[in-house]
Amino acid sequence: MPRVEELPDEYNDLSTTASAQSSMPVPPLPPHLASTNKMSIDEVAADLKRSPFFMTSIDDATDEDNIEMEAIRALMYEGTRAEVAEGFREQGNEMAKAKKWADGKEFYTKGLVALRVGRKEEDPKGEEEDRRELTVKEACLVNRALCHLELKNFRSCTLDCQSVLVLAPTNVKAHYRLSLALLALQKLPDALFACAAGLAHHPTNSALVALHSRISSQISAAEALSTKRLEEETRRKKEAETLIAAIKLRKITTRSTEKPPDLEDASICLVPDPLALATSTLTFPLLLLYPLHAQSDFIKAFGEEQSISRHLEYLLPLPWDEKQEYNQNNVEAYMETKEGGLLKWGKKVPLLKVLSGGKVEVVDGIVRANLLPKARAEEWIQAMKKRKK
């Protein structure tokens, strides 16, 4: 039988629970509530009262920038919803004429807020009043969309225009401004659709016709650019595949390291045509080292059919060779093999013959060779052997 334990009557686990809870991490407040983290209860209550949803008196509104409260105050003293909203719309128009877009946006917003507040008992009712309010709402929305457009609030502009088109599907300004905002957001298909929808209602509107042509041109340019990029990417892929095939065909061994050197625009290439496997030849970046003097030369394109003597014709004499130890007749070239040995590269032997023998590998896309004075070659070879040991 399993053992059954009973808790005594005076048992209290509150302390254990409290301790466990205190050790638990407290999740952070949402960004819009983060400012209340250091407030007292009274301060939080006072802050909530400033919102129309929580305030118990109109006098609780102390924030002069509270748009909702300004609209509510206007309704209390100045007339019907439509009248108050119309007043704000007119003020917004004055701001828009002066190109004060931010101020105009605020007045149009106040007008829209006024239309959302409940009607007073003495206010007129009926279809005529409803139509009047919808007319003012449409005007405030489409004009606020203009302010958003000028302020580069393109997303907000699209939302206002869409709201207008719900109320008045033929509103030409809403179609035009919606198309402009979508164009600015680079939503070209949507912009073209919005513009075409406007032209369906206003086929001769010159602004919409011009905008439709502009958007169509941008779409055509974007499609052409996309096609060009796709063609270039396809060509690069084919060139890379052809290059790999050319290297394999010649039985050249290659290897890559974790940290290859920056060769800028130098690379193994097929020339003259990177896609002509049968008729093009390989060229390699080649680093020519002078190990006895800690010097080097870089040959960007060393042809597979070329010998080193061809390049020594313009490299020698060397500007730093004060003793004139390096000349065509008394130098020797060596390459390191995959096994760590040395391979002598005859001055008239083509590069391909050296690379295709299977003894030398091309590391990180670059061929490395060492050039030495013939009289000191054995000295360097013995030093290399000791280093390998």
C-alpha positions as CSV (number, residue, x, y, z in Angstrom):
1,M,0.0,0.0,0.0
2,P,1.3,3.5,-0.8
3,R,1.9,5.8,2.1
4,V,-0.7,8.5,2.5
5,E,0.3,11.7,4.2
6,E,-2.2,14.2,5.7
7,L,-1.7,17.9,6.0
8,P,-2.2,19.4,9.5
9,D,-5.0,21.9,9.9
10,E,-2.6,24.7,10.6
11,Y,-0.6,24.1,7.3
12,N,-0.1,27.2,5.2
13,D,1.6,27.2,1.9
14,L,1.3,30.9,1.2
15,S,4.9,31.7,2.1
16,T,6.1,29.0,-0.3
17,T,4.0,30.3,-3.1
18,A,5.0,33.9,-2.5
19,S,8.6,32.9,-2.5
20,A,8.3,30.9,-5.7
21,Q,6.4,33.8,-7.4
22,S,9.0,36.4,-6.3
23,S,11.7,34.3,-8.0
24,M,9.8,34.2,-11.3
25,P,10.9,36.7,-14.0
26,V,8.3,39.5,-14.5
27,P,7.4,40.0,-18.1
28,P,8.0,43.5,-19.5
29,L,5.1,45.8,-20.1
30,P,4.0,46.5,-23.7
31,P,5.7,49.6,-25.2
32,H,2.7,51.8,-24.9
33,L,2.4,51.0,-21.2
34,A,6.1,51.1,-20.4
35,S,5.9,54.8,-19.2
36,T,3.5,53.7,-16.3
37,N,6.0,51.3,-14.9
38,K,7.3,53.8,-12.4
39,M,4.0,55.6,-11.7
40,S,2.1,55.3,-8.4
41,I,-1.5,54.1,-8.4
42,D,-2.8,57.7,-8.1
43,E,-0.6,58.8,-11.0
44,V,-1.9,56.0,-13.2
45,A,-5.5,56.8,-12.3
46,A,-4.9,60.5,-13.2
47,D,-3.3,59.5,-16.5
48,L,-6.3,57.3,-17.4
49,K,-8.7,60.1,-16.7
50,R,-7.2,62.1,-19.5
51,S,-8.6,59.6,-21.9
52,P,-12.2,60.2,-23.0
53,F,-13.1,56.6,-22.3
54,F,-12.2,56.8,-18.6
55,M,-12.8,60.5,-17.7
56,T,-15.7,61.3,-15.4
57,S,-15.8,65.0,-16.3
58,I,-15.0,67.2,-19.3
59,D,-12.8,69.2,-16.9
60,D,-10.5,66.2,-16.5
61,A,-9.1,67.0,-20.0
62,T,-6.0,69.1,-19.5
63,D,-4.0,68.1,-22.5
64,E,-4.3,70.9,-25.1
65,D,-3.1,68.5,-27.8
66,N,-5.9,66.0,-27.1
67,I,-7.6,66.0,-30.5
68,E,-10.6,63.9,-29.3
69,M,-11.3,66.3,-26.5
70,E,-11.1,69.4,-28.6
71,A,-13.7,67.8,-30.9
72,I,-15.9,66.9,-28.0
73,R,-15.7,70.4,-26.5
74,A,-16.6,71.9,-29.8
75,L,-19.7,69.7,-30.0
76,M,-20.8,70.7,-26.5
77,Y,-21.0,74.4,-27.4
78,E,-20.9,75.0,-31.1
79,G,-23.6,73.0,-32.9
80,T,-24.4,69.7,-34.6
81,R,-21.8,67.1,-35.5
82,A,-21.9,68.1,-39.1
83,E,-21.5,71.7,-38.3
84,V,-18.6,71.2,-36.0
85,A,-16.9,68.8,-38.5
86,E,-17.4,71.3,-41.3
87,G,-15.8,74.0,-39.2
88,F,-12.7,71.8,-38.7
89,R,-12.7,70.9,-42.4
90,E,-12.6,74.6,-43.4
91,Q,-9.7,75.2,-41.0
92,G,-7.9,72.2,-42.4
93,N,-8.4,73.6,-45.9
94,E,-6.8,76.9,-44.8
95,M,-3.8,75.0,-43.5
96,A,-3.6,72.9,-46.7
97,K,-3.7,76.1,-48.9
98,A,-0.7,77.4,-46.8
99,K,1.0,74.0,-47.3
100,K,1.0,73.5,-43.5
101,W,0.3,69.8,-44.0
102,A,0.8,68.6,-40.4
103,D,-1.6,71.3,-39.1
104,G,-4.1,70.5,-41.8
105,K,-4.0,66.8,-40.9
106,E,-4.9,67.6,-37.3
107,F,-7.9,69.7,-38.2
108,Y,-9.3,67.0,-40.6
109,T,-8.8,64.5,-37.8
110,K,-10.7,66.6,-35.4
111,G,-13.5,66.8,-37.9
112,L,-13.6,63.0,-38.2
113,V,-13.6,62.6,-34.4
114,A,-16.5,65.1,-34.1
115,L,-18.6,62.9,-36.5
116,R,-18.0,59.8,-34.2
117,V,-19.4,61.4,-31.1
118,G,-23.0,60.6,-30.2
119,R,-25.6,63.1,-31.3
120,K,-27.3,65.5,-28.8
121,E,-31.0,65.1,-28.3
122,E,-31.7,68.5,-29.9
123,D,-29.6,67.7,-33.0
124,P,-31.5,67.2,-36.3
125,K,-32.0,63.6,-37.5
126,G,-32.9,61.9,-40.7
127,E,-31.5,61.0,-44.1
128,E,-30.7,64.6,-45.0
129,E,-28.5,65.0,-41.9
130,D,-26.9,61.6,-42.5
131,R,-26.0,62.7,-46.1
132,R,-24.6,65.9,-44.8
133,E,-22.4,64.1,-42.3
134,L,-21.2,61.6,-45.0
135,T,-20.3,64.5,-47.3
136,V,-18.2,66.1,-44.6
137,K,-16.6,62.8,-43.7
138,E,-15.7,62.1,-47.3
139,A,-14.1,65.6,-47.6
140,C,-12.1,65.3,-44.4
141,L,-10.8,61.8,-45.4
142,V,-9.8,62.7,-48.9
143,N,-8.1,66.0,-47.8
144,R,-6.4,64.3,-44.9
145,A,-5.1,61.7,-47.4
146,L,-3.5,64.7,-49.3
147,C,-1.8,65.8,-46.1
148,H,-0.5,62.3,-45.5
149,L,0.8,62.1,-49.1
150,E,2.7,65.4,-48.7
151,L,4.1,64.3,-45.4
152,K,5.2,61.0,-47.0
153,N,2.9,59.0,-44.7
154,F,2.0,56.8,-47.7
155,R,0.5,53.9,-45.8
156,S,-1.9,56.3,-43.9
157,C,-2.7,57.9,-47.2
158,T,-3.8,54.6,-48.7
159,L,-6.0,53.9,-45.7
160,D,-7.8,57.2,-45.9
161,C,-8.3,56.9,-49.7
162,Q,-9.7,53.4,-49.3
163,S,-12.1,54.7,-46.6
164,V,-13.3,57.4,-49.0
165,L,-13.9,54.9,-51.8
166,V,-16.1,52.8,-49.5
167,L,-18.2,55.9,-49.1
168,A,-17.9,57.2,-52.6
169,P,-16.5,54.7,-55.2
170,T,-16.2,57.4,-57.9
171,N,-14.2,60.0,-55.9
172,V,-11.5,60.9,-58.4
173,K,-9.2,62.5,-55.8
174,A,-9.2,59.3,-53.8
175,H,-8.4,57.2,-56.8
176,Y,-5.6,59.6,-57.8
177,R,-4.0,59.9,-54.3
178,L,-4.3,56.2,-53.7
179,S,-2.5,55.5,-56.9
180,L,0.3,58.0,-56.0
181,A,0.7,56.6,-52.5
182,L,1.0,53.0,-53.9
183,L,3.4,54.2,-56.5
184,A,5.6,55.8,-53.8
185,L,5.5,52.5,-51.9
186,Q,6.7,50.7,-55.1
187,K,3.5,48.6,-55.1
188,L,3.3,49.0,-58.9
189,P,0.7,46.4,-59.8
190,D,-1.6,47.8,-57.0
191,A,-1.0,51.4,-58.1
192,L,-1.9,50.5,-61.7
193,F,-5.0,48.7,-60.6
194,A,-6.1,51.7,-58.5
195,C,-5.4,54.1,-61.3
196,A,-7.3,51.9,-63.8
197,A,-10.3,51.8,-61.4
198,G,-10.3,55.6,-61.3
199,L,-10.2,55.7,-65.1
200,A,-13.1,53.4,-65.3
201,H,-15.2,56.2,-63.7
202,H,-13.3,59.1,-65.2
203,P,-11.8,57.9,-68.5
204,T,-10.9,61.5,-69.7
205,N,-9.3,62.7,-66.5
206,S,-5.9,64.0,-67.6
207,A,-4.2,63.5,-64.3
208,L,-5.3,59.9,-64.1
209,V,-4.4,59.3,-67.7
210,A,-0.9,60.7,-67.2
211,L,-0.4,58.8,-64.0
212,H,-1.5,55.5,-65.6
213,S,1.1,56.0,-68.3
214,R,3.8,56.8,-65.7
215,I,3.0,53.7,-63.7
216,S,2.9,51.5,-66.8
217,S,6.3,52.8,-67.9
218,Q,7.8,52.0,-64.5
219,I,6.3,48.5,-64.6
220,S,7.8,47.9,-68.0
221,A,11.1,49.2,-66.8
222,A,11.0,47.0,-63.7
223,E,10.1,44.0,-65.8
224,A,12.9,44.7,-68.3
225,L,15.4,45.0,-65.4
226,S,14.1,41.8,-63.8
227,T,14.5,40.0,-67.1
228,K,18.0,41.4,-67.6
229,R,19.0,40.3,-64.1
230,L,17.6,36.8,-64.7
231,E,19.5,36.5,-68.0
232,E,22.7,37.7,-66.3
233,E,22.3,35.3,-63.5
234,T,21.6,32.4,-65.9
235,R,24.7,33.4,-67.9
236,R,26.9,33.6,-64.8
237,K,25.7,30.1,-63.8
238,K,26.5,28.7,-67.2
239,E,29.9,30.4,-67.3
240,A,30.7,28.9,-63.9
241,E,29.6,25.4,-65.0
242,T,31.6,25.7,-68.3
243,L,34.7,26.9,-66.3
244,I,34.5,23.8,-64.0
245,A,34.1,21.6,-67.0
246,A,37.2,23.1,-68.6
247,I,39.3,22.7,-65.5
248,K,38.2,19.0,-65.1
249,L,38.8,18.4,-68.8
250,R,42.4,19.5,-68.4
251,K,42.8,17.4,-65.2
252,I,43.9,20.4,-63.2
253,T,43.6,20.0,-59.4
254,T,42.1,22.9,-57.4
255,R,41.5,23.5,-53.7
256,S,39.9,26.2,-51.6
257,T,40.8,27.3,-48.1
258,E,38.6,28.8,-45.4
259,K,40.2,32.3,-45.8
260,P,41.0,32.9,-49.5
261,P,42.9,36.1,-50.5
262,D,41.1,39.0,-52.0
263,L,42.0,38.9,-55.7
264,E,39.5,41.7,-56.5
265,D,38.5,41.1,-60.2
266,A,41.3,38.6,-60.9
267,S,40.1,35.0,-61.4
268,I,40.5,31.9,-63.5
269,C,38.7,32.6,-66.8
270,L,37.9,31.1,-70.2
271,V,38.9,33.6,-72.9
272,P,37.8,35.0,-75.2
273,D,34.3,33.4,-74.8
274,P,33.5,32.1,-71.3
275,L,30.9,29.7,-72.8
276,A,33.0,28.3,-75.5
277,L,34.5,25.2,-73.9
278,A,36.2,23.9,-77.1
279,T,37.7,27.0,-78.5
280,S,38.6,29.2,-75.5
281,T,41.7,29.0,-73.3
282,L,42.2,29.2,-69.6
283,T,44.0,32.1,-67.9
284,F,45.1,32.1,-64.3
285,P,46.1,34.7,-61.8
286,L,49.7,33.9,-60.9
287,L,51.7,35.1,-58.0
288,L,55.5,35.1,-58.8
289,L,57.5,35.1,-55.6
290,Y,61.2,36.0,-55.2
291,P,61.7,34.2,-51.8
292,L,65.4,35.1,-51.4
293,H,64.5,38.8,-51.4
294,A,60.9,38.8,-50.0
295,Q,59.5,40.4,-53.1
296,S,56.7,39.4,-55.5
297,D,54.9,40.2,-58.7
298,F,51.3,39.6,-59.6
299,I,50.3,38.5,-63.1
300,K,46.5,38.9,-63.5
301,A,46.0,36.7,-66.5
302,F,48.6,34.0,-67.2
303,G,47.5,32.0,-70.3
304,E,47.6,28.2,-70.1
305,E,49.6,28.0,-73.3
306,Q,52.1,30.6,-72.1
307,S,55.5,29.9,-70.6
308,I,57.2,31.9,-67.8
309,S,59.9,33.2,-70.2
310,R,57.3,35.2,-72.0
311,H,56.4,37.1,-68.9
312,L,60.0,37.5,-67.8
313,E,60.6,39.5,-70.9
314,Y,58.8,42.5,-69.4
315,L,59.4,41.7,-65.7
316,L,63.2,41.7,-65.9
317,P,65.3,43.5,-64.9
318,L,63.8,44.0,-61.5
319,P,63.9,47.6,-60.1
320,W,65.1,46.4,-56.7
321,D,67.7,43.9,-58.0
322,E,70.8,46.0,-57.2
323,K,73.2,43.1,-57.8
324,Q,71.5,42.2,-61.1
325,E,71.1,38.6,-60.0
326,Y,67.9,38.1,-62.0
327,N,68.0,37.8,-65.8
328,Q,66.5,35.5,-68.4
329,N,69.7,33.4,-68.6
330,N,70.4,32.7,-65.0
331,V,67.0,32.2,-63.2
332,E,65.0,29.1,-62.4
333,A,61.4,28.7,-61.5
334,Y,59.9,26.2,-59.0
335,M,56.4,25.2,-57.8
336,E,55.4,23.5,-54.6
337,T,53.7,20.1,-55.1
338,K,50.6,18.8,-53.3
339,E,52.9,16.5,-51.2
340,G,55.0,19.4,-50.1
341,G,57.9,18.8,-52.5
342,L,59.3,21.1,-55.3
343,L,58.8,20.9,-59.1
344,K,61.1,22.7,-61.4
345,W,59.3,24.6,-64.1
346,G,61.2,24.9,-67.3
347,K,61.2,28.5,-68.6
348,K,59.8,27.4,-72.0
349,V,57.3,24.9,-70.6
350,P,53.6,26.0,-71.0
351,L,51.7,26.5,-67.7
352,L,49.1,23.9,-68.7
353,K,51.7,21.1,-68.9
354,V,52.8,21.8,-65.3
355,L,49.3,22.1,-63.9
356,S,47.8,19.1,-65.7
357,G,50.4,16.7,-64.4
358,G,48.5,16.1,-61.2
359,K,51.4,17.1,-59.0
360,V,50.7,20.8,-58.5
361,E,47.3,22.2,-57.3
362,V,45.8,25.6,-57.7
363,V,44.9,26.9,-54.3
364,D,42.1,29.6,-53.9
365,G,42.1,30.2,-57.6
366,I,45.7,31.4,-57.8
367,V,48.9,29.8,-59.2
368,R,52.1,30.3,-57.1
369,A,55.6,30.1,-58.5
370,N,59.1,30.9,-57.1
371,L,61.8,32.5,-59.1
372,L,65.4,32.3,-58.0
373,P,68.9,33.1,-59.3
374,K,70.4,29.8,-60.6
375,A,73.5,30.2,-58.5
376,R,71.4,30.3,-55.3
377,A,68.6,27.9,-56.2
378,E,70.2,24.9,-54.4
379,E,70.6,27.1,-51.2
380,W,66.9,27.8,-51.2
381,I,66.0,24.2,-52.0
382,Q,67.9,22.9,-49.0
383,A,66.4,25.5,-46.8
384,M,62.9,24.4,-47.9
385,K,63.7,20.8,-47.2
386,K,64.9,21.6,-43.7
387,R,61.7,23.7,-43.1
388,K,59.5,20.7,-44.2
389,K,61.3,18.4,-41.7
